[in-house]
Every structure is written in C-alpha cells, then in structure tokens.
Amino acid sequence: MIEKPLTPADVEFVTTLHGAEQGSFVVLMQPRGKQDVLLRAIDDVALGEFDEAVREGDEPTEELPVERALSHTLAALRATGAEAVGQVVEDHPLDLLASVVEQTHADEVIVLTAPHFVEEFFHRDWASRARHKVGVPVLKLFSHAPDEPVRDGS
C-alpha cells in the first residue's frame, strides 16, 4: 500500500527485503488528498520543517496523475524482475487490502509512506489499522526520498 510513486531507493529496498528471493507485488495506491493539509502541516512542524508547514497547500504541484504514478511504480518493480500488478484505491482502502490479502494468500503487507506523526501517534495510520484487519504481518516502511512529487516528463 503506497500513497505516491516509489522512488528508485524504495524499489530497491522492497525488492531486496527477503534477499535473493524473487517477490511478487500487488500495489494498492491511494494518494493523500487535499483533505489532510492540516495533518501534513502538523507533521512538518513535528519534523522541524517550519517553512514547509507554513507553505503546506499553497504551492501547486505538478505530480503525475495517479494512474500514471501507479504505472511508473509497477514498471519500476517489474524492471527488477519482480511480478507486479496494482490498482488505484478510491474508497475503503483497508477493506480492499484485506480482500487482496485473502485472494492472493499474501505472506505480508508492506505499507510504504512518508511519516505521518499525528496519525501514527493515535494509531490511525494505515499500518496500524491494517494490523487489525488483514491477518498477516504488516511491515511499516517510510519512503526514502523527501516528499517531492514525481514530475511529468512530457
């Protein structure tokens, strides 16, 4: 489960978690929307990034459309030799995650996001909530890169 395209460092990290064992991935992508600008600003303050907190939501981003961002991630995973399929999550991400785990007999769930301190403190982040729903180990990882958007190269 991700909220933005994986960086090359993220791809390397998740594809080498289990050594040389080749993995397969079902990627569920639910980008963070405008509705959590306040939470992102509080996270910026917690990280000491006061300038970012003040500007949160002011600057327009040139992020890839979510479908292209997912496609970018799937291509990067496949380039390592891993099998990868995925979908954009519109509603009820944890219900969909539980369904995917059951259908695919997944061994574990990886939740890879930027830190969200407010949600984590109250155990409302995806990983904490998924642990109560999926019945397999849930590994929570933080994205390796700063929270900069992947830009559309066209």
GIVENNOR-V731782 format. One line per field, one symbol per residue. ss: DSSP state (H for helix, E for strand, L for the rest). burial: I if it has 24 or more other C-alpha atoms within 12 Angstrom, else O. A space follows every 50 residues. Layout:
BEGIN
ss->???
burial->???
END
This chain:
BEGIN
ss->LELLLLLHHHHHHHHLLLLLLLLEEEEEELLLLHHHHHHHHHHHHHLLLH HHHHHLLLLLLLELLHHHHHHHHHHHHHHLLLEEEEEELLLLHHHHHHHH HHHHLLLEEEEEELLLHHHHHLLLLHHHHHHLLLLLEEEEEELLLLLLLL ELLL
burial->IIIIIIIOOIIIOIIOOOOOOOIIIIIIIIIIOOOOOOIIIIIIOOOOOO OIOOOIOOOOOOOOOIOOIIIIIIIIIIOIOIOIIIIIIOOOIIOIIIOI IOOOOOOIIIIIIIIIOOOOOOOOIIIIIIIOOIOOOIOIIIIOOOIOII OOOO
END
